[in-house]
Amino acid sequence: MKNAMKNVHRLRRREHGMALIVAILIAALVASLAFALSARERLWLTQLGNRNDFAAAQSTALSAIDLARLSLRDDMRNNHVDHLFEAWTVPVPPINVEDGRVGGRIVELQGRLNLYTLQSNGKVNAAGVLALQRLLSTQSLPAAWAGKMAEAMAARVTLWLKARKLDAAAARITGKLLPVSSPMELGELAGLSGGDIEKLAAIEPLTALLPESTPVNVNFAPPEVLMAVIPGLSLQDAESLVSRRARAHFTSARGFVNALPEKLRKSTPASAALYTVESQYFLSEAEAWYGRVHVRLQALLYRQRGRMPEIVWVRRE
């Protein structure tokens, strides 16, 4: 009898022990579930906050691009000569806005060598190749790259023009023209032509890739670009032109040609198709910060007289 009672007590103690262990395990499981749910909730709130900050930053950056468009429109209303000393050329440092910061700048693009001119109607343009060869020489880069880049440019533009025809056909059906996009970037062009992308980065600030052939704005072109687009002009003479321009900007293509060395004046036509003092293409760069989000947008702007500058494309870096 006593042994039976002892066995009963042992069983009860074991049951109590097992119940305690089960209770501890359940409590640990509940605690871990609660922690996991709490962590997931914190993650969700963080993601939601980041999305809200991203939306706010992107919206603010787009507003900065619209402000750049207004500045360029007002500039054209006031004068038809673009130069380095205009108000819109001054970068806007980051300024505080509601719960964030925003800044940006406008970059004139027709003072650069337009790589679109490496081709003409999908065929290699010899004059464009020679200009690029001269530009490459200023950076001690192989002249042979120019021909290969021109071939790649011609092939891509041929495809691009076909795509534009399809866009136009779609526009007739939908009533809405799709936005124009740049044929390719310098890095992509270098890759297709077999050039060294890292070395070609040296000419990136001196080149642009616009959707059409454009004249060079002589009020913005650096000496290397002037030497590239004017056959026979030395780098030293180009630097003298830039020094003269710093004192008084050119007011016409004819005034620029008259400032060239005498031996080049007769052989250099004052053609509006080659040289200009009025730009149509600009790059608007805008940066915005909200919370932990930093957004940088770039937009290619196309300006015409009497119209609000159009956004050709927008990309996020």
Number of C-alpha atoms within 10 A of each C-alpha: 6 7 8 9 10 11 12 12 12 12 12 12 12 12 12 12 12 12 12 12 12 12 12 12 12 12 12 12 12 12 12 12 12 12 12 12 12 12 12 12 12 12 12 12 12 12 12 12 15 16 13 15 22 20 15 21 25 23 14 24 25 22 14 22 27 18 13 23 22 14 17 23 18 13 16 21 12 9 9 14 18 24 24 15 12 10 11 18 14 13 13 13 12 15 11 12 12 9 11 18 19 24 19 23 20 24 18 23 26 28 27 25 32 24 25 24 25 27 25 18 11 19 15 21 18 15 14 22 25 18 23 28 19 22 25 21 13 16 13 11 19 11 16 13 19 24 20 19 25 27 21 23 26 22 15 18 23 18 12 19 14 12 12 17 11 13 17 16 13 14 13 11 10 10 10 11 14 14 13 13 14 16 19 16 14 18 16 14 22 22 14 15 18 13 20 13 14 9 13 16 13 15 20 15 11 19 20 20 21 24 18 13 16 23 22 26 27 31 29 22 22 18 23 23 26 28 22 25 23 17 15 14 17 16 16 12 16 22 16 16 20 20 13 13 18 14 8 12 21 22 17 20 22 17 12 20 21 15 16 18 16 10 10 16 15 12 12 16 14 18 12 15 11 17 23 25 23 22 25 19 23 22 20 24 24 26 25 28 24 22 15 9 18 16 21 19 19 21 21 23 25 20 18 14 11 10 11 18 22 16 19 17 15 17 10 12 7
